[in-house]
């Protein structure tokens, strides 16, 4: 369901949003367009000009017949256009209507977006909103609260977008990070165990770094054999990073390895998050620390994560032999707790 402040948004941005909605309809997305401000008839005329398959819903969202009428329109393969004004972009009647439809996403195109300390925040868990409201300066805090409440009532994801920005709808829905603020009830970003279906994605992700850095390439079979060592970070279900924690025969510290973050997601703190996750794995397995072998990322491990440089004597014997045989001059960094 897409909520549009039609009377407040610039016509060029609104026209582009409707073209994008037409494209979404063409690939099978079921759409409900809720008109928050402005003339429903005018918006309906614009959708017709854009050759969308649409129908107007006679009942407003606060009326008992609205959900039934809208479902009938959607069942015919048309987008439904409905009056959704009255109590704000994410008001209780809007949310109740969206829940009644079983909407997977509630998207609000507004004339003033949510900003946290002056900047957009791509994703916020609904459970974290109360804490964020206390810690940060937030513009449109009302919308942030309302989005979290909508998630609490059963909407999986609520997107609040700057409707004045051309192309904002596609940029939000077809990129992992998005360009607006998404409040989510489900797991949007997580670190989870590697499954075998992830291995081709992992090999594709690390191939660029292996080639450029002349690292020892990893094989499908090698990763599969030690699959329990690996974790992947996913955003909206897509793998964007990885880390492994390798343990060695004979005891000793485990190794943080296979740390990669996709190019499009670098600089967002995901690498540190993955290493910290590996640290938690090491603690759970009873280790008093972990080590990493690197040259290029020395500053990252030392300055950002508190690792200390050490000599090769701290390495498990098995790993020291492998390093000597590789011909690499990697530096050793250790973190203990």
CORSULGI-V783265 format. One record per backbone hydrogen bond with DSSP energy under -0.5 kcal/mol. NH is the residue of the N-H (numbers start at 1). CO is the residue of the C=O. E is the energy in kcal/mol with one decimal. If there is no record, write none. Layout:
((NH | CO | E) (NH | CO | E))
//
This chain:
((2 | 32 | -3.0) (3 | 1 | -0.5) (3 | 107 | -4.0) (4 | 34 | -2.9) (5 | 109 | -1.8) (6 | 4 | -2.0) (6 | 37 | -0.5) (8 | 5 | -1.9) (9 | 5 | -1.2) (14 | 10 | -2.3) (15 | 11 | -3.0) (16 | 12 | -2.1) (17 | 13 | -2.2) (18 | 14 | -2.1) (19 | 15 | -1.8) (20 | 16 | -2.3) (21 | 17 | -2.3) (22 | 18 | -2.2) (23 | 19 | -1.8) (24 | 20 | -2.1) (25 | 21 | -2.3) (26 | 22 | -1.8) (27 | 23 | -1.0) (27 | 24 | -0.6) (28 | 25 | -1.7) (29 | 24 | -2.2) (31 | 29 | -0.5) (33 | 80 | -3.5) (34 | 2 | -2.9) (34 | 32 | -0.6) (35 | 33 | -0.6) (35 | 82 | -2.5) (36 | 4 | -2.8) (36 | 34 | -0.7) (37 | 4 | -0.9) (40 | 38 | -0.5) (43 | 39 | -2.0) (44 | 40 | -2.8) (45 | 41 | -2.2) (46 | 42 | -1.9) (47 | 43 | -2.1) (48 | 44 | -2.0) (49 | 45 | -2.3) (50 | 46 | -1.7) (51 | 48 | -1.9) (52 | 47 | -2.4) (54 | 52 | -1.0) (55 | 79 | -2.0) (57 | 81 | -2.7) (58 | 56 | -0.6) (61 | 83 | -1.7) (63 | 60 | -2.2) (66 | 63 | -1.5) (69 | 65 | -2.7) (70 | 66 | -2.5) (71 | 67 | -2.5) (72 | 68 | -1.9) (73 | 69 | -1.9) (74 | 70 | -2.6) (75 | 71 | -2.4) (76 | 72 | -0.9) (76 | 73 | -0.8) (77 | 74 | -1.9) (78 | 73 | -1.8) (79 | 53 | -3.6) (80 | 31 | -2.0) (81 | 55 | -2.2) (82 | 33 | -2.7) (82 | 80 | -0.5) (84 | 35 | -2.4) (85 | 35 | -0.5) (91 | 88 | -1.5) (95 | 91 | -2.3) (96 | 92 | -2.7) (97 | 93 | -2.2) (98 | 94 | -2.4) (99 | 95 | -2.8) (100 | 96 | -2.2) (101 | 97 | -1.5) (102 | 98 | -0.9) (102 | 99 | -0.6) (103 | 98 | -2.5) (106 | 157 | -2.0) (107 | 1 | -3.2) (108 | 159 | -3.1) (109 | 3 | -3.3) (109 | 107 | -0.6) (110 | 108 | -0.8) (110 | 161 | -2.5) (115 | 139 | -1.0) (116 | 119 | -3.4) (117 | 115 | -0.6) (117 | 137 | -3.8) (119 | 116 | -1.4) (122 | 120 | -0.5) (124 | 182 | -2.7) (126 | 184 | -2.6) (128 | 125 | -1.8) (129 | 125 | -0.6) (129 | 126 | -1.1) (132 | 128 | -2.1) (133 | 129 | -2.4) (134 | 130 | -1.0) (135 | 131 | -1.9) (136 | 132 | -2.2) (138 | 136 | -0.6) (139 | 115 | -2.3) (141 | 138 | -0.6) (143 | 140 | -0.7) (144 | 140 | -1.6) (145 | 141 | -2.6) (146 | 142 | -2.3) (147 | 143 | -2.6) (148 | 144 | -2.1) (149 | 145 | -2.4) (150 | 146 | -2.2) (151 | 147 | -2.0) (152 | 148 | -2.1) (153 | 149 | -1.1) (154 | 151 | -1.4) (155 | 150 | -2.1) (156 | 154 | -0.6) (157 | 104 | -0.8) (158 | 183 | -2.7) (159 | 106 | -2.6) (160 | 181 | -2.8) (161 | 108 | -2.9) (161 | 159 | -0.6) (163 | 110 | -2.8) (163 | 161 | -1.2) (164 | 110 | -0.5) (165 | 162 | -1.9) (166 | 164 | -0.6) (168 | 165 | -1.6) (171 | 167 | -2.2) (172 | 168 | -1.9) (173 | 169 | -2.4) (174 | 170 | -2.4) (175 | 172 | -0.7) (181 | 160 | -2.0) (182 | 122 | -1.8) (183 | 158 | -3.0) (183 | 181 | -0.5) (184 | 124 | -2.1) (184 | 182 | -0.5) (185 | 156 | -3.0) (186 | 156 | -0.8) (188 | 186 | -0.8) (190 | 234 | -2.0) (192 | 190 | -0.5) (192 | 232 | -2.6) (194 | 230 | -1.5) (198 | 195 | -2.3) (199 | 195 | -0.5) (199 | 196 | -1.3) (202 | 198 | -2.5) (203 | 199 | -2.8) (204 | 200 | -2.3) (205 | 201 | -2.0) (206 | 202 | -2.4) (207 | 203 | -1.2) (208 | 204 | -0.6) (210 | 206 | -2.6) (211 | 207 | -2.4) (212 | 208 | -2.4) (213 | 209 | -2.5) (214 | 210 | -0.9) (215 | 210 | -1.4) (223 | 219 | -2.2) (224 | 220 | -2.5) (225 | 221 | -2.3) (226 | 222 | -1.1) (227 | 224 | -1.3) (229 | 226 | -2.2) (230 | 227 | -1.5) (231 | 243 | -2.9) (232 | 192 | -2.8) (233 | 241 | -2.2) (234 | 190 | -3.0) (235 | 238 | -2.6) (236 | 188 | -3.2) (237 | 188 | -0.5) (238 | 235 | -1.9) (240 | 233 | -2.9) (241 | 233 | -1.2) (242 | 260 | -2.4) (243 | 231 | -2.1) (244 | 257 | -2.7) (245 | 229 | -1.9) (246 | 255 | -2.4) (251 | 248 | -1.3) (254 | 289 | -0.7) (255 | 246 | -2.8) (256 | 291 | -3.1) (257 | 244 | -2.7) (257 | 255 | -0.6) (260 | 242 | -1.8) (260 | 258 | -0.8) (262 | 240 | -3.0) (265 | 262 | -2.1) (266 | 263 | -1.5) (268 | 265 | -0.8) (273 | 269 | -1.7) (274 | 270 | -2.3) (275 | 271 | -2.2) (276 | 272 | -2.5) (277 | 273 | -1.7) (278 | 274 | -2.1) (279 | 275 | -2.1) (280 | 276 | -1.8) (281 | 277 | -2.1) (282 | 278 | -2.3) (283 | 279 | -2.3) (284 | 280 | -2.4) (285 | 281 | -1.4) (286 | 283 | -1.8) (287 | 282 | -2.6) (290 | 335 | -2.2) (291 | 254 | -2.3) (292 | 333 | -2.6) (294 | 292 | -0.5) (294 | 331 | -2.1) (298 | 295 | -1.4) (301 | 297 | -2.2) (302 | 298 | -2.5) (303 | 299 | -2.5) (304 | 299 | -0.8) (304 | 300 | -1.1) (305 | 300 | -1.0) (306 | 302 | -0.7) (307 | 301 | -2.7) (308 | 334 | -3.2) (310 | 332 | -2.4) (314 | 311 | -1.6) (315 | 312 | -1.6) (320 | 316 | -2.4) (321 | 317 | -2.2) (322 | 318 | -1.7) (323 | 319 | -2.4) (324 | 320 | -2.5) (325 | 321 | -2.1) (326 | 322 | -1.0) (326 | 323 | -0.6) (327 | 323 | -0.8) (327 | 324 | -0.5) (328 | 323 | -0.6) (331 | 294 | -1.7) (332 | 310 | -0.7) (333 | 292 | -2.5) (334 | 308 | -3.2) (335 | 290 | -2.6) (337 | 288 | -2.2))
//
